[in-house]
Amino acid sequence: MDDKNLYPAMIGKLREMLADSTVQIAALQAQIDILAKENQRLTDQSNKDDTNGNA
């Protein structure tokens, strides 16, 4: 098989892999946002407890 015939299939596969990676990155960013908000909530609660003398 001629290499030229492989290029479109290779490009198609690379585009598919890139799209999958983009979806995975977006999902990870969403998880990071959720964890950051939860971390901030817990930090705020801890600081509030420290201010009120609760341990």
N, C-alpha and C positions, 0 to 999 in steps of 0.2 A: 504494500500500500504506500502511496506517495505521501510524504510528510505534509504536503499542502492540504491534503484531505483531512488530516488529523487536527489541524489548527482550529477550524470552527468548533469541533467537538471539545477541544481543550479549552477554548475561550468560553464556551457555554458552561462547562464544568466549573471553571474558575469564577464565572459570574454567579453561579448557583452557590458556590462555597462562600463567596463574598456576601451574598444576600443572607445566608444562614448566619454568618459571623455578625452581620449588622443587627440581626434580630437578637442574637445572644448578647451582644453589647448593650442593646436597649434594655433587655431584661435585667442585666446586671446593674445598669444605671438606676433602674427603678428600685431594685433591691437595696442599693447603696443609699438612695434617698430615704427609703423607709427606715433603714438602720440608723441613718444620721438623725432623723426626727426622733426616733425612740431613744437614741443616745442623749440627745439634747433634753428630752423630757426627763430622763433619769438623772441627768446632771442637774437640771433645775430643781428636781425633787430633793436630791441630795443636798444641794446648797440651801434649800428652804429648811430642810431638817437640821442642818448645821446651825443656821441662824436662829432657829427656835430651840436649840439645845437638845434636839432629839438625835440619838445615835442609831 
